[in-house]
Amino acid sequence: MKPLDECLYYIVRADGGGIPEKDVYFNDALAHIREKGFENLELCAVEIRALINAARRRGRLKELDEAVGL
């Protein structure tokens, strides 16, 4: 599994109009959320928004909601 900070770098970059991130970065970020728990991660608003948008682009919002406990 790739480090969370690497995953977030590519997800945020893509959300800002950069090169689209590969699925592996979203998948691994989601795995980190499931493993550590969302409340135990120190994410800023930009990273959270980028994760939501990445999930939306993939049609996986429900999966992200479940991972964060919503």
N, C-alpha and C positions, 0 to 999 in steps of 0.2 A: 504494500500500500504506500502510495506517495505521501510525503509530509503534508499536513493540512495547510501550512503557509504557502507551499508551492501550488496546491490546488486553488487556494483562494486568489493567488496572484493571477493565474490564468482566467479564472472566472470573472474577477473584477475587470481585468483588461478587456475581455470580450464584452462585458456589459457596458463599458465606456466607448464602444464602437470599434474596438480593436479586432484582432484576428479571433475568430470563433474558437472557443476552447474545445478540446477533445472530450469525448464522453468519459474517459478515464478520470479526468479531474473532478467532474461532478460526482461520479460514482464513488471515488475515494473520499471526497469531502462528506458525502452522505454516510459513508462507513464510519468516518471519524465521529460524526454526530451521534450515530447509533451506539458506538463504542463508549464514548466519553460522556454522552449526555449533553444536550444543547446548553443547559444552564452552567455547565462546567467549562465551556469554551469562552474565551474572551474575544468576541467578534465585535467589530464596529458596525455602525449603521450601513456603511457602504458595502461591507462584506455580506451582511444579511440581505440587503436589497439585491445584490448580485446573485446570491444563492437562490432567492425567490424567482428572479427573472430567468436564471438558468433552468430551474425546475419547470417554469412556465413554458419556455422554449421547447422543452422535451415532453411536455404533457405529463409531468410527474409531480405536480403540486400536492396531490393527496399523499404520495409517498414521503415527501418532505414534511408535510404536516404530521404524519404518523411518527417520523423519526424524531421530531422535536416535541412530541407529546401533545399535540393539539387534537 
